[in-house]
Amino acid sequence: MKGGARVVWVIGEKGMLGTEVSLALEKAEIEHIGSDLDVDITNGAALNAFAEGKAIKWMVNCAAYTAVDRAEDESELCRRLNVDGAAEVAKLAGRVGARLIHVSTDYVFDGNGRRPYTEDDETNPTGVYGRTKRDGELEVLKNCKNSYILRSSWLYGKYGNNFVHTMIKLMQKQDIISVVNDQQGSPTWAHDFAQLIIMLIKKEHKSDGTLYGIYHFCNGGGVSRYDFAKEIYKQSRELGILTKECTITPCATEGYPAKARRPAYSCLDHTKIKTALNIKVSDWNVSLRTFLSIGNYNNI
């Protein structure tokens, strides 16, 4: 078996992050399997059937209901996937003795802070999506003692819709676009997040379980949506991705009414994970340039 006795099950393998994790596992020569809509995570029997006969040592749960606005109208479905699904995955991990990595979000906080949130800060989600992700975290902690909860923010990547893809599409088509200037966070490249997961899987784990728990990971620094868009434009022009000019103007969140409130501030402090794994974290603008320079924009 390549990569040692680590059979990793990637749940939600066809999403933006799940795809990155699967590719990273393949590159690291770690044996892995995957599931997506073919296995209902809210159905314990379905999860058991898929796991039967497989020597699963790790489970990486990238599956979630992430349509933030639609969640306000589909709260029951959102809760089934983000809470009940998380609980069933954690129960199975506990039964088979697997370690679990569960992906969560900055939306567990209300966004009223003025400094990067730490893992010890009190959660206070304001919408259905954030509440279900917070409740899903609690289910994971309750049902699987050997678990990591990894919170991130403003994920973007090659696979799936995200802010970077949307901005470049708009910049290609329009002469002027408006972007909100009163929401601040830490953009995070899904590739960097997947590499973190690989590091966790490879790390030697102490039998006393002191490493498990909640961690934050995002690329370094904070930026407004407006300034993020300006940097996307600047780098895309420099790299020849965009050949036409586009003016980017700032606006307030109120100018784009939405059913779900967005956190005004959602930067995450990642000191804990940097210390635990002894890693350096790239600044958001550095990772953005790498993302754009290696041709990821071809999928846009």
C-alpha positions as CSV (number, residue, x, y, z in Angstrom):
1,M,0.0,0.0,0.0
2,K,1.5,3.4,-1.0
3,G,1.9,6.0,1.7
4,G,1.6,3.4,4.5
5,A,-1.5,2.1,6.2
6,R,-3.7,5.2,5.8
7,V,-6.9,4.6,3.8
8,V,-8.6,7.9,3.6
9,W,-12.2,8.4,2.7
10,V,-13.0,11.8,1.2
11,I,-16.7,12.6,1.7
12,G,-18.0,15.2,-0.8
13,E,-15.1,14.4,-3.2
14,K,-16.5,16.2,-6.2
15,G,-16.8,19.7,-4.6
16,M,-14.2,22.4,-4.8
17,L,-12.3,21.4,-1.6
18,G,-13.0,17.6,-2.0
19,T,-11.5,17.6,-5.4
20,E,-8.4,19.4,-4.2
21,V,-8.1,17.0,-1.3
22,S,-8.4,13.9,-3.6
23,L,-5.7,15.3,-5.9
24,A,-3.4,16.1,-3.0
25,L,-3.8,12.6,-1.6
26,E,-3.0,11.1,-5.0
27,K,0.1,13.2,-5.3
28,A,1.2,12.2,-1.8
29,E,0.6,8.5,-2.7
30,I,-1.8,8.0,0.1
31,E,-4.5,5.4,-0.6
32,H,-7.9,7.0,-0.7
33,I,-11.5,6.4,-1.6
34,G,-14.3,8.9,-2.2
35,S,-18.0,9.4,-2.2
36,D,-20.3,12.2,-3.2
37,L,-24.1,12.3,-3.8
38,D,-23.9,8.5,-4.3
39,V,-23.7,8.1,-0.5
40,D,-26.3,9.9,1.6
41,I,-24.4,11.2,4.7
42,T,-27.7,11.6,6.6
43,N,-28.3,7.9,6.3
44,G,-26.2,5.9,8.8
45,A,-27.0,2.6,7.0
46,A,-25.7,4.0,3.7
47,L,-22.5,5.2,5.3
48,N,-22.0,1.8,7.0
49,A,-22.6,0.0,3.7
50,F,-20.0,2.1,1.9
51,A,-17.5,1.6,4.7
52,E,-18.0,-2.1,5.1
53,G,-14.9,-4.2,4.2
54,K,-12.6,-1.1,3.9
55,A,-9.8,-0.4,6.3
56,I,-10.6,3.3,6.8
57,K,-8.2,5.1,9.0
58,W,-9.2,8.7,8.2
59,M,-12.4,10.3,7.1
60,V,-12.4,13.9,5.6
61,N,-15.9,15.4,5.5
62,C,-16.0,18.1,2.9
63,A,-19.8,17.6,2.3
64,A,-22.1,20.4,3.3
65,Y,-25.0,22.5,2.3
66,T,-23.4,25.8,1.4
67,A,-26.0,27.9,-0.4
68,V,-26.1,30.6,2.3
69,D,-29.1,32.5,1.0
70,R,-31.2,29.5,-0.1
71,A,-30.6,28.0,3.3
72,E,-33.0,30.6,4.8
73,D,-35.8,29.0,2.8
74,E,-34.5,25.4,3.0
75,S,-33.6,25.3,6.6
76,E,-34.7,21.7,7.1
77,L,-32.6,20.4,4.2
78,C,-29.6,22.5,5.4
79,R,-29.9,21.1,8.9
80,R,-30.2,17.5,7.7
81,L,-26.9,17.9,5.7
82,N,-24.9,20.1,8.0
83,V,-26.0,18.7,11.4
84,D,-27.6,15.3,10.9
85,G,-25.0,14.4,8.2
86,A,-22.1,15.6,10.4
87,A,-23.5,13.5,13.3
88,E,-23.8,10.3,11.2
89,V,-20.3,10.7,9.8
90,A,-18.8,11.3,13.2
91,K,-20.7,8.3,14.7
92,L,-19.3,6.0,12.0
93,A,-15.8,7.4,12.5
94,G,-16.2,6.6,16.2
95,R,-17.4,3.1,15.5
96,V,-14.7,2.1,13.1
97,G,-11.9,3.9,15.0
98,A,-11.1,6.3,12.2
99,R,-9.8,9.8,12.7
100,L,-12.1,12.5,11.4
101,I,-11.4,15.9,9.7
102,H,-14.5,17.9,9.5
103,V,-14.6,21.2,7.5
104,S,-16.4,24.2,9.0
105,T,-16.6,27.9,8.4
106,D,-16.1,31.5,9.6
107,Y,-20.0,31.8,9.5
108,V,-20.1,30.3,13.0
109,F,-19.2,33.8,14.2
110,D,-21.5,36.9,14.0
111,G,-18.9,39.0,12.3
112,N,-19.1,41.9,14.8
113,G,-15.5,41.4,15.9
114,R,-12.6,43.7,15.3
115,R,-9.7,41.3,15.6
116,P,-9.1,37.8,14.1
117,Y,-11.3,35.2,15.8
118,T,-9.5,32.5,17.8
119,E,-10.7,29.0,18.4
120,D,-11.7,30.0,22.0
121,D,-14.0,32.9,20.9
122,E,-17.7,32.3,21.5
123,T,-19.7,31.3,18.4
124,N,-22.8,33.4,17.6
125,P,-24.0,32.5,14.1
126,T,-26.7,34.8,12.6
127,G,-28.2,32.7,9.8
128,V,-29.4,29.2,9.1
129,Y,-26.2,28.2,7.4
130,G,-23.9,29.4,10.2
131,R,-26.2,27.9,12.9
132,T,-26.2,24.5,11.2
133,K,-22.5,24.5,10.7
134,R,-22.0,25.4,14.4
135,D,-24.4,22.7,15.5
136,G,-22.6,20.2,13.2
137,E,-19.4,21.0,14.9
138,L,-21.0,20.1,18.3
139,E,-22.2,16.8,16.9
140,V,-18.7,16.0,15.6
141,L,-17.1,16.7,19.0
142,K,-19.8,14.7,20.8
143,N,-19.6,11.6,18.6
144,C,-15.9,11.3,17.6
145,K,-13.2,11.9,20.1
146,N,-10.5,11.6,17.5
147,S,-11.6,14.5,15.4
148,Y,-10.4,17.8,13.9
149,I,-12.7,20.6,13.0
150,L,-11.0,22.9,10.5
151,R,-12.7,26.3,10.1
152,S,-11.8,28.4,7.0
153,S,-13.0,31.5,5.3
154,W,-13.5,32.9,1.7
155,L,-12.4,29.6,0.0
156,Y,-11.7,29.8,-3.7
157,G,-10.1,27.3,-6.1
158,K,-10.0,25.8,-9.6
159,Y,-13.1,23.5,-9.1
160,G,-16.5,25.1,-8.6
161,N,-17.9,28.5,-8.3
162,N,-16.2,31.1,-6.1
163,F,-15.5,34.8,-5.7
164,V,-12.3,34.8,-7.9
165,H,-14.0,33.1,-10.8
166,T,-17.0,35.3,-10.5
167,M,-14.9,38.5,-10.4
168,I,-12.9,37.6,-13.5
169,K,-16.0,36.6,-15.4
170,L,-17.5,40.0,-14.6
171,M,-14.3,41.9,-15.4
172,Q,-14.2,40.1,-18.8
173,K,-17.7,41.2,-19.7
174,Q,-18.3,44.6,-18.0
175,D,-16.6,47.9,-18.0
176,I,-17.6,48.8,-14.5
177,I,-18.4,46.5,-11.5
178,S,-19.3,47.4,-7.9
179,V,-18.0,45.3,-5.0
180,V,-18.9,45.6,-1.3
181,N,-16.3,47.4,0.8
182,D,-17.7,46.7,4.3
183,Q,-17.0,43.0,4.5
184,Q,-13.5,41.9,5.6
185,G,-12.1,38.4,5.7
186,S,-9.1,36.2,4.8
187,P,-9.2,34.7,1.2
188,T,-8.1,31.1,1.3
189,W,-6.9,29.0,-1.6
190,A,-8.5,25.5,-1.5
191,H,-5.2,24.0,-2.6
192,D,-3.4,25.4,0.5
193,F,-6.3,24.1,2.7
194,A,-5.9,20.6,1.1
195,Q,-2.2,20.6,1.8
196,L,-3.0,21.3,5.5
197,I,-5.2,18.2,5.5
198,I,-2.4,16.1,4.1
199,M,0.0,17.4,6.8
200,L,-2.5,16.4,9.5
201,I,-2.9,12.9,8.0
202,K,0.9,12.4,7.8
203,K,1.6,13.7,11.3
204,E,2.4,11.3,14.1
205,H,-0.5,11.5,16.6
206,K,-0.2,11.2,20.3
207,S,-2.2,8.6,22.1
208,D,-3.4,11.2,24.7
209,G,-5.4,13.0,22.0
210,T,-4.0,16.4,22.8
211,L,-3.8,17.4,19.2
212,Y,-7.5,16.9,18.4
213,G,-10.1,19.7,18.5
214,I,-11.0,22.9,16.6
215,Y,-8.5,24.8,14.4
216,H,-8.6,27.8,12.1
217,F,-6.9,27.9,8.8
218,C,-6.8,30.7,6.2
219,N,-4.2,32.5,4.2
220,G,-2.5,35.3,6.0
221,G,-3.8,38.8,6.2
222,G,-7.3,40.4,5.9
223,V,-8.9,42.3,3.1
224,S,-12.2,43.8,2.1
225,R,-14.2,42.2,-0.8
226,Y,-13.5,45.4,-2.7
227,D,-9.7,45.3,-2.2
228,F,-9.7,41.6,-2.9
229,A,-11.4,42.3,-6.3
230,K,-8.9,45.0,-7.0
231,E,-6.0,42.6,-6.4
232,I,-7.7,40.0,-8.6
233,Y,-7.9,42.6,-11.4
234,K,-4.3,43.8,-10.9
235,Q,-2.8,40.4,-10.9
236,S,-5.0,39.2,-13.8
237,R,-3.9,42.1,-15.9
238,E,-0.2,41.6,-15.0
239,L,-0.5,37.9,-15.9
240,G,-2.3,38.5,-19.2
241,I,-5.5,36.8,-18.1
242,L,-7.5,40.0,-18.6
243,T,-6.8,42.1,-21.6
244,K,-9.6,44.6,-21.3
245,E,-9.9,47.4,-18.7
246,C,-12.5,47.4,-16.0
247,T,-13.3,49.9,-13.3
248,I,-14.0,48.6,-9.8
249,T,-16.1,50.8,-7.5
250,P,-16.8,50.3,-3.8
251,C,-20.3,50.0,-2.4
252,A,-22.1,49.1,0.8
253,T,-23.6,45.7,1.6
254,E,-27.0,47.4,1.7
255,G,-26.6,47.9,-2.0
256,Y,-26.9,44.1,-2.5
257,P,-29.8,42.9,-0.4
258,A,-29.6,39.2,0.5
259,K,-31.7,36.9,2.6
260,A,-28.8,35.9,4.8
261,R,-26.6,38.4,6.6
262,R,-22.9,38.2,5.7
263,P,-20.4,38.6,8.5
264,A,-18.9,42.1,8.4
265,Y,-15.6,40.8,9.8
266,S,-14.5,37.2,9.6
267,C,-10.7,37.1,9.7
268,L,-9.5,34.0,11.5
269,D,-6.5,33.7,13.8
270,H,-4.4,30.7,12.7
271,T,-1.7,30.8,15.4
272,K,-2.9,27.5,16.9
273,I,-2.6,25.4,13.7
274,K,0.7,27.0,12.8
275,T,2.1,26.1,16.2
276,A,0.7,22.5,16.2
277,L,2.1,21.7,12.8
278,N,5.1,24.0,12.7
279,I,4.1,25.5,9.4
280,K,4.3,28.8,7.6
281,V,1.1,30.2,6.0
282,S,1.3,32.1,2.8
283,D,-0.3,35.6,2.6
284,W,-3.6,35.7,0.7
285,N,-2.2,37.8,-2.2
286,V,0.8,35.4,-2.6
287,S,-1.5,32.4,-2.9
288,L,-3.8,34.3,-5.2
289,R,-0.9,35.0,-7.6
290,T,0.2,31.3,-7.5
291,F,-3.4,30.2,-8.2
292,L,-3.7,32.6,-11.2
293,S,-0.2,32.0,-12.5
294,I,-0.5,28.2,-12.9
295,G,-3.4,28.4,-15.3
296,N,-6.4,27.8,-13.0
297,Y,-8.2,30.6,-14.7
298,N,-8.6,28.4,-17.8
299,N,-11.7,26.9,-16.0
300,I,-13.3,30.3,-15.6
